[in-house]
Amino acid sequence: MKHLILMRHAKSDWSMNLDDHARGLNKRGERSARALGDWLRAQEYLPDQVLCSDAHRTRQTLELLALEAETDFDPRLYLSAPETMLEVLRGATGDRVLMIAHNPGICALAEHLVDEAPAHDRFADYPTGATLVAEFDIDDWKKLRPGTGRALAFVVPRELT
């Protein structure tokens, strides 16, 4: 059994005139990332591997989650299409993988992977910090197929802060 934690980065800061890749989190995003880390620990959804976009806001989200896991910062996950995210995920080696990336790709990937969408009114737009936890009846990520995941949980930061 494999588990995927699919997270969109926390709320970013648009107040500074920075290149998109260099944008960090705003104060709300920082609070949200900490709350998401607390939630993951409380639910015992702790990753053993992290696949993270190399953008500053995804790195900062991961840092504020305060989780300990082998981490790969992958430039292919920056503003990527769901097909690229799936390709990266199929190369994962962990049993419980956290992927942190961006919309619209992450929303499309989440919808693509689960057999049934969680009963949550924000799943379709996947706001900043949105996190899906899904399980797959596979023993290797290379065997991952669309529509085979079972959603275990879905949360948005506003529910936690």
C-alpha positions in Angstrom: 0.0 0.0 0.0 1.3 3.5 -0.9 0.1 6.8 0.4 0.2 10.2 -1.3 -0.1 13.5 0.4 -0.8 16.0 -2.3 -0.4 19.6 -1.1 -0.6 23.0 -2.9 1.9 25.5 -1.4 0.5 27.9 1.3 -0.6 31.4 0.5 2.1 33.4 -1.3 3.1 37.1 -0.9 2.2 39.3 -3.8 3.3 42.6 -2.0 6.9 42.5 -3.3 7.8 42.9 -7.0 9.6 39.5 -7.3 9.9 37.0 -10.1 7.2 34.3 -9.6 9.7 31.6 -8.8 11.2 33.8 -6.0 7.9 34.7 -4.3 7.6 33.6 -0.7 4.7 33.2 1.7 2.7 35.9 3.3 1.9 35.8 7.1 -1.4 33.9 6.5 0.6 31.4 4.4 3.2 31.0 7.2 0.4 30.3 9.8 -1.3 27.9 7.4 1.8 25.9 6.7 2.5 25.5 10.4 -1.1 24.4 11.0 -0.9 21.9 8.1 2.2 20.4 9.7 0.4 20.1 13.0 -2.5 18.5 11.3 -0.3 15.9 9.5 1.3 15.0 12.7 -2.0 14.7 14.6 -3.5 12.5 11.9 -0.2 10.5 11.7 0.1 11.2 8.0 3.9 11.6 8.1 5.8 11.3 4.8 9.0 9.3 4.4 9.8 11.1 1.2 9.0 14.6 -0.1 8.9 15.7 -3.7 8.8 19.5 -3.8 8.9 22.1 -6.5 12.0 24.2 -6.3 10.1 27.5 -6.0 10.7 29.6 -2.9 7.1 29.4 -1.7 7.0 25.6 -1.9 10.3 25.3 -0.1 9.1 27.7 2.6 5.9 25.7 2.9 7.9 22.6 3.5 10.2 24.2 6.0 7.2 25.5 8.1 5.5 22.0 8.0 8.5 21.0 10.2 8.5 17.4 8.9 11.5 15.1 8.7 11.8 13.2 5.5 14.1 12.6 2.6 13.5 15.5 0.2 13.9 16.1 -3.5 13.5 19.6 -4.8 12.5 19.0 -8.4 12.4 21.9 -10.9 10.0 19.8 -13.0 7.3 20.4 -10.4 7.3 24.2 -10.8 4.0 25.2 -12.5 4.0 21.7 -14.1 1.2 19.9 -15.9 -0.4 16.9 -14.1 1.3 14.5 -16.5 4.7 15.8 -15.4 3.8 15.5 -11.8 2.6 11.9 -12.4 5.9 11.2 -14.1 7.9 12.5 -11.1 5.6 10.6 -8.7 6.2 7.4 -10.5 9.9 7.8 -9.7 9.3 8.0 -6.0 10.8 5.5 -3.6 8.9 6.2 -0.3 5.8 4.4 1.0 4.2 7.7 2.1 5.1 10.5 -0.3 4.3 14.2 0.2 4.3 16.2 -3.1 4.2 20.0 -2.8 3.5 21.9 -6.0 1.3 24.5 -7.7 -2.1 25.0 -9.3 -3.6 24.3 -11.8 -1.6 21.2 -12.1 -1.9 19.9 -8.6 -5.7 20.2 -8.7 -5.9 18.4 -12.0 -3.6 15.6 -10.7 -5.7 15.1 -7.5 -8.9 14.8 -9.6 -7.1 12.5 -12.0 -5.8 10.1 -9.3 -8.7 9.4 -7.0 -11.6 7.1 -7.8 -14.0 9.4 -6.1 -13.6 13.0 -5.1 -13.8 13.7 -1.4 -17.0 15.3 -0.3 -15.6 18.8 0.2 -16.7 22.0 -1.5 -13.1 23.2 -2.1 -11.7 20.1 -3.7 -12.5 21.3 -7.3 -10.5 24.6 -6.9 -7.8 23.3 -4.6 -7.0 26.6 -2.8 -3.6 27.4 -1.4 -2.6 24.9 1.3 -5.2 22.4 0.2 -4.1 18.9 1.1 -5.3 15.5 -0.1 -4.3 12.2 1.5 -4.9 9.2 -0.7 -4.0 5.5 -0.6 -3.2 3.3 -3.5 -3.2 -0.5 -3.5 0.2 -0.8 -5.2 3.7 -1.8 -4.0 5.6 0.4 -6.4 4.9 4.0 -7.6 5.7 2.9 -11.2 2.4 1.0 -11.1 0.4 4.1 -10.3 -2.7 4.5 -12.5 -5.3 7.2 -12.8 -8.5 6.7 -10.9 -7.1 4.1 -8.5 -6.6 6.2 -5.4 -8.9 6.2 -2.4 -9.2 9.6 -0.7 -8.6 9.3 3.0 -8.7 13.0 3.9 -8.9 16.5 2.4 -8.3 19.7 4.3 -7.8 23.4 3.6 -6.0 25.7 6.0 -9.0 27.8 6.9 -10.4 24.7 8.7 -7.3 24.5 10.8 -6.5 28.1 11.8 
